[in-house]
Amino acid sequence: MTYSISEVAKKLDLTVYTLRYYDKEGLMPFVERSESGTRQFKDSDIDFLKIIQCLKATGMPIKDIKDFIAWCSEGDATLQQRYDMFTERKASVEAQMEELRRTMEVIEHKQSYYRKALEAGTENIHKTVLTYKREQAASS
């Protein structure tokens, strides 16, 4: 079974333009074409496009994704390179997640701040508490 570019775009929540761009950039050398030049996507092509989407989501540049695709077509000789690439991607995503965790802490703090201010009907309660804490710290 094969799929058209519009069917694949819908399945992957991408635009047809994005898929054509990927093809132009050399990210889809595996996709076969009909005699008239129409792209014919197989399930395995869609699975590979999901990996491309994943790598894009990590912030990986197109050039590096292109290298990965080339390594895949080279076969087993590049297994270590592909493993190393995913190891690096994992570390990058973990760092992004840590940064997002810290960002979430700030957001949760501010959310709590404003919830308490709303309950009190004013922000002044926070300023009074902050002044008190500063005075306590200065006298210690």
Backbone as JSON, one array per atom type, in Angstrom:
{
  "sequence": "MTYSISEVAKKLDLTVYTLRYYDKEGLMPFVERSESGTRQFKDSDIDFLKIIQCLKATGMPIKDIKDFIAWCSEGDATLQQRYDMFTERKASVEAQMEELRRTMEVIEHKQSYYRKALEAGTENIHKTVLTYKREQAASS",
  "N": [[0.84, -1.18, 0.0], [0.51, 2.23, -0.78], [0.92, 5.75, -0.1], [-0.26, 9.06, -0.78], [1.36, 12.29, -1.0], [-0.21, 14.19, 0.3], [-1.79, 12.59, 1.94], [0.15, 11.54, 3.65], [1.1, 13.88, 4.8], [-1.15, 14.62, 6.27], [-1.35, 12.41, 8.04], [0.99, 12.77, 9.55], [0.71, 15.22, 10.59], [1.81, 17.4, 9.24], [2.67, 19.89, 6.78], [2.09, 19.73, 3.24], [3.89, 21.28, 1.94], [6.06, 21.25, 3.76], [6.88, 18.57, 3.58], [7.65, 18.5, 0.9], [9.76, 20.28, 1.06], [11.51, 18.86, 2.76], [12.08, 16.78, 0.99], [13.36, 18.2, -1.07], [15.61, 19.02, 0.32], [16.95, 16.69, 0.57], [16.19, 14.81, 2.46], [14.56, 12.68, 2.06], [15.42, 10.39, 0.48], [14.64, 7.82, 0.25], [12.03, 7.61, -0.58], [9.96, 6.43, -3.06], [9.09, 7.08, -6.52], [6.4, 7.42, -8.82], [5.98, 6.56, -12.34], [5.16, 8.93, -13.41], [6.28, 10.72, -11.72], [5.17, 11.22, -9.26], [5.28, 11.19, -5.74], [5.43, 8.22, -3.85], [4.58, 7.01, -0.94], [5.47, 4.59, 1.46], [4.58, 2.56, 4.33], [6.93, 2.18, 5.79], [8.37, 4.41, 4.98], [6.93, 6.43, 6.16], [7.37, 5.8, 8.83], [10.1, 6.39, 8.94], [10.01, 9.11, 8.43], [8.84, 9.94, 10.79], [10.95, 9.62, 12.53], [12.63, 11.59, 11.54], [11.05, 13.82, 12.15], [11.18, 13.64, 14.93], [13.93, 14.09, 15.39], [14.12, 16.7, 14.4], [12.52, 17.97, 16.29], [14.19, 17.93, 18.45], [15.84, 19.93, 17.9], [17.8, 19.47, 16.08], [19.88, 20.32, 13.38], [19.04, 20.49, 9.85], [21.17, 19.69, 8.19], [22.61, 17.89, 9.81], [20.67, 15.94, 10.17], [20.51, 15.07, 7.6], [23.03, 13.89, 7.38], [22.65, 11.73, 9.12], [20.71, 10.28, 7.7], [22.2, 9.59, 5.47], [24.08, 7.96, 6.72], [22.42, 5.86, 7.5], [21.79, 4.75, 5.03], [24.26, 3.78, 4.37], [24.58, 1.55, 5.88], [25.58, -1.1, 8.16], [28.18, -0.29, 8.77], [28.08, 2.2, 9.86], [26.87, 2.1, 12.29], [27.91, 2.77, 14.87], [28.27, 5.53, 14.64], [25.65, 6.39, 14.35], [24.56, 5.52, 16.77], [26.09, 7.08, 18.55], [25.2, 9.61, 17.76], [22.49, 9.56, 18.56], [22.91, 9.28, 21.29], [24.07, 11.73, 21.89], [21.93, 13.39, 21.18], [20.1, 12.6, 23.09], [21.32, 13.55, 25.44], [21.21, 16.26, 24.88], [18.42, 16.71, 24.81], [17.79, 16.03, 27.44], [19.08, 18.13, 28.78], [17.56, 20.27, 27.8], [15.12, 19.58, 28.94], [15.73, 19.89, 31.66], [16.19, 22.62, 31.76], [13.63, 23.49, 31.1], [12.3, 22.48, 33.34], [13.32, 24.13, 35.36], [12.31, 26.54, 34.44], [9.6, 26.01, 34.72], [9.43, 25.91, 37.51], [9.76, 28.63, 38.16], [7.49, 29.69, 36.91], [5.46, 28.35, 38.36], [5.96, 29.42, 40.89], [5.36, 32.15, 40.44], [2.7, 31.88, 39.75], [1.62, 30.97, 42.16], [2.19, 33.22, 43.71], [0.54, 35.19, 42.51], [-1.96, 33.97, 42.88], [-2.2, 34.09, 45.66], [-2.14, 36.86, 45.97], [-4.48, 37.52, 44.63], [-6.35, 36.29, 46.31], [-5.99, 37.83, 48.59], [-6.68, 40.21, 47.56], [-4.91, 42.12, 46.87], [-1.54, 43.04, 45.96], [0.02, 44.03, 47.88], [0.24, 42.57, 50.24], [2.25, 40.73, 49.73], [4.43, 42.39, 49.48], [4.64, 43.39, 52.05], [5.27, 41.04, 53.48], [7.71, 40.4, 52.27], [9.26, 42.64, 52.98], [9.31, 42.24, 55.76], [10.72, 39.79, 55.88], [13.2, 40.62, 54.9], [13.96, 42.43, 56.87], [14.18, 40.68, 59.03], [16.31, 39.09, 58.16], [18.33, 40.96, 58.09], [18.64, 41.6, 60.78], [19.71, 39.33, 61.8]],
  "CA": [[0.0, 0.0, 0.0], [1.25, 3.49, -0.81], [0.17, 6.94, 0.27], [0.11, 10.3, -1.47], [2.02, 13.26, -0.13], [-1.22, 14.84, 1.15], [-2.18, 11.62, 2.97], [1.25, 11.48, 4.61], [1.09, 15.16, 5.53], [-2.24, 14.54, 7.24], [-0.97, 11.41, 9.06], [2.09, 13.26, 10.38], [0.39, 16.59, 11.0], [2.75, 18.29, 8.57], [2.13, 20.43, 5.54], [2.66, 19.19, 2.01], [5.07, 22.12, 1.69], [7.16, 20.75, 4.6], [7.36, 17.31, 2.99], [8.38, 18.84, -0.33], [11.02, 20.89, 1.51], [12.35, 17.74, 3.2], [12.54, 16.08, -0.21], [14.32, 19.08, -1.74], [16.83, 19.04, 1.15], [17.58, 15.37, 0.53], [15.85, 14.02, 3.64], [13.66, 11.57, 1.72], [15.89, 9.66, -0.69], [14.03, 6.5, 0.3], [10.68, 7.65, -1.13], [9.91, 6.1, -4.49], [8.2, 7.89, -7.34], [5.74, 6.72, -9.92], [6.53, 6.94, -13.63], [4.82, 10.33, -13.66], [7.03, 11.55, -10.78], [4.43, 11.4, -8.0], [5.86, 10.47, -4.61], [4.64, 7.1, -3.36], [5.07, 6.72, 0.4], [5.13, 3.32, 2.08], [4.54, 2.65, 5.79], [8.3, 2.33, 6.28], [8.75, 5.8, 4.73], [6.25, 7.22, 7.19], [8.12, 5.55, 10.07], [11.36, 7.13, 8.87], [9.67, 10.53, 8.57], [8.6, 10.16, 12.22], [12.28, 9.8, 13.13], [13.06, 12.93, 11.12], [10.29, 14.76, 12.99], [11.74, 13.55, 16.28], [15.23, 14.77, 15.39], [13.84, 18.12, 14.24], [11.98, 18.44, 17.56], [15.3, 18.1, 19.39], [16.63, 21.08, 17.47], [18.88, 19.04, 15.21], [19.85, 20.98, 12.07], [18.77, 19.67, 8.67], [22.43, 19.12, 7.71], [22.92, 16.73, 10.65], [19.68, 14.91, 9.86], [20.94, 14.54, 6.31], [24.14, 12.97, 7.67], [22.05, 10.53, 9.7], [20.07, 9.54, 6.61], [23.3, 9.01, 4.68], [24.64, 6.85, 7.51], [21.47, 4.75, 7.42], [21.91, 4.1, 3.72], [25.56, 3.11, 4.3], [24.46, 0.25, 6.53], [26.15, -1.44, 9.46], [29.47, 0.38, 9.01], [27.85, 3.47, 10.55], [26.08, 1.88, 13.51], [28.48, 3.52, 15.99], [27.99, 6.96, 14.43], [24.23, 6.6, 14.63], [24.4, 5.37, 18.22], [26.67, 8.28, 19.16], [24.32, 10.74, 17.46], [21.33, 9.49, 19.45], [23.4, 9.53, 22.65], [24.22, 13.19, 21.99], [20.57, 13.96, 21.13], [19.49, 12.33, 24.4], [21.91, 14.51, 26.39], [20.67, 17.58, 24.53], [17.02, 16.76, 25.24], [17.8, 16.06, 28.91], [19.43, 19.5, 29.17], [16.38, 21.08, 27.51], [14.12, 19.25, 29.95], [16.16, 20.51, 32.92], [15.92, 24.05, 31.61], [12.18, 23.65, 31.19], [11.91, 22.24, 34.74], [13.61, 25.36, 36.1], [11.34, 27.52, 33.97], [8.33, 25.65, 35.34], [9.49, 26.33, 38.91], [9.52, 30.08, 38.2], [6.08, 29.89, 36.57], [4.65, 27.91, 39.49], [6.14, 30.41, 41.95], [4.6, 33.35, 40.11], [1.29, 31.51, 39.8], [1.28, 30.98, 43.58], [2.25, 34.63, 44.12], [-0.66, 35.89, 42.05], [-3.13, 33.37, 43.52], [-2.29, 34.67, 47.01], [-2.49, 38.27, 45.82], [-5.9, 37.56, 44.29], [-7.11, 35.94, 47.52], [-5.9, 38.98, 49.5], [-7.22, 41.38, 46.89], [-3.83, 43.1, 46.66], [-0.16, 42.55, 45.98], [0.71, 44.62, 49.03], [0.53, 41.55, 51.25], [3.55, 40.16, 49.39], [5.46, 43.4, 49.76], [4.78, 43.43, 53.5], [5.98, 39.82, 53.88], [9.07, 40.54, 51.76], [9.93, 43.62, 53.84], [9.51, 41.58, 57.04], [11.8, 38.81, 55.72], [14.46, 41.35, 54.75], [14.29, 42.97, 58.19], [14.6, 39.54, 59.84], [17.63, 38.67, 57.69], [19.3, 42.01, 58.46], [18.87, 41.59, 62.22], [20.37, 38.07, 62.18]],
  "C": [[0.89, 1.25, 0.0], [0.31, 4.64, -0.5], [0.65, 8.13, -0.56], [0.76, 11.25, -0.48], [1.0, 13.94, 0.79], [-1.7, 13.89, 2.24], [-1.11, 11.53, 4.06], [1.3, 12.75, 5.44], [0.02, 15.13, 6.62], [-1.9, 13.58, 8.38], [0.05, 11.96, 10.05], [1.86, 14.67, 10.91], [1.46, 17.58, 10.51], [2.04, 18.91, 7.37], [2.78, 19.72, 4.36], [3.93, 19.96, 1.69], [6.27, 21.61, 2.49], [7.74, 19.47, 4.01], [8.13, 17.58, 1.7], [9.73, 19.46, 0.01], [12.0, 19.8, 1.97], [12.93, 17.0, 1.99], [13.61, 16.91, -0.93], [15.66, 19.11, -1.0], [17.52, 17.68, 1.21], [17.27, 14.49, 1.73], [14.96, 12.82, 3.33], [14.16, 10.8, 0.5], [15.25, 8.28, -0.81], [12.65, 6.46, -0.34], [10.74, 7.41, -2.64], [8.92, 7.01, -5.2], [7.58, 7.03, -8.43], [6.4, 7.17, -11.23], [6.26, 8.4, -13.96], [5.51, 11.28, -12.68], [6.33, 11.81, -9.45], [5.09, 10.57, -6.9], [4.89, 9.38, -4.14], [5.24, 6.65, -2.03], [4.57, 5.37, 0.88], [5.08, 3.54, 3.6], [5.94, 2.86, 6.36], [8.82, 3.76, 6.06], [8.16, 6.71, 5.8], [6.97, 7.03, 8.52], [9.42, 6.34, 10.08], [11.11, 8.63, 9.0], [9.37, 10.88, 10.03], [9.93, 10.36, 12.95], [12.83, 11.17, 12.78], [12.36, 13.99, 11.95], [10.85, 14.8, 14.41], [13.06, 14.32, 16.36], [15.05, 16.27, 15.24], [13.36, 18.71, 15.58], [13.07, 18.64, 18.61], [16.16, 19.3, 19.03], [17.77, 20.71, 16.54], [18.77, 19.75, 13.85], [19.64, 19.99, 10.93], [20.05, 18.98, 8.18], [22.78, 17.86, 8.49], [21.93, 15.58, 10.41], [20.04, 14.25, 8.52], [22.1, 13.56, 6.48], [23.61, 11.65, 8.21], [21.43, 9.66, 8.61], [21.13, 8.87, 5.73], [23.9, 7.82, 5.41], [23.72, 5.62, 7.42], [21.61, 4.01, 6.1], [23.26, 3.4, 3.55], [25.55, 1.76, 5.02], [25.22, 0.13, 7.84], [27.47, -0.73, 9.78], [29.3, 1.66, 9.81], [27.01, 3.32, 11.82], [26.6, 2.71, 14.68], [28.19, 5.01, 15.85], [26.53, 7.27, 14.76], [23.94, 6.49, 16.13], [24.91, 6.62, 18.93], [25.78, 9.5, 18.95], [23.1, 10.73, 18.38], [21.72, 9.69, 20.91], [23.54, 11.04, 22.88], [22.85, 13.87, 22.0], [19.9, 13.77, 22.49], [20.01, 13.33, 25.43], [21.36, 15.91, 26.14], [19.23, 17.73, 25.02], [16.94, 16.79, 26.77], [18.15, 17.46, 29.42], [18.26, 20.44, 28.92], [15.3, 20.85, 28.56], [14.46, 19.88, 31.3], [15.89, 22.01, 32.88], [14.43, 24.33, 31.71], [11.68, 23.41, 32.62], [12.14, 23.49, 35.58], [12.64, 26.47, 35.7], [9.99, 27.27, 34.63], [8.3, 26.06, 36.82], [9.2, 27.82, 39.04], [8.04, 30.36, 37.91], [5.19, 29.49, 37.73], [4.76, 28.89, 40.66], [5.29, 31.65, 41.68], [3.1, 33.07, 40.14], [0.81, 31.53, 41.26], [1.22, 32.42, 44.12], [0.95, 35.34, 43.76], [-1.94, 35.29, 42.62], [-3.31, 33.98, 44.91], [-2.67, 36.14, 46.95], [-3.98, 38.41, 45.47], [-6.77, 37.27, 45.51], [-7.12, 37.12, 48.5], [-6.5, 40.23, 48.88], [-6.17, 42.44, 46.61], [-2.48, 42.39, 46.6], [0.56, 43.04, 47.22], [1.03, 43.62, 50.11], [1.9, 40.92, 51.0], [4.67, 41.13, 49.72], [5.71, 43.5, 51.27], [5.57, 42.23, 54.0], [7.44, 39.91, 53.45], [9.87, 41.52, 52.62], [10.25, 43.0, 55.2], [10.68, 40.59, 56.96], [13.15, 39.5, 55.59], [14.91, 41.92, 56.1], [14.79, 41.86, 59.11], [16.02, 39.11, 59.46], [18.68, 39.69, 58.1], [19.62, 41.99, 59.96], [19.58, 40.32, 62.69], [21.86, 38.16, 62.18]]
}
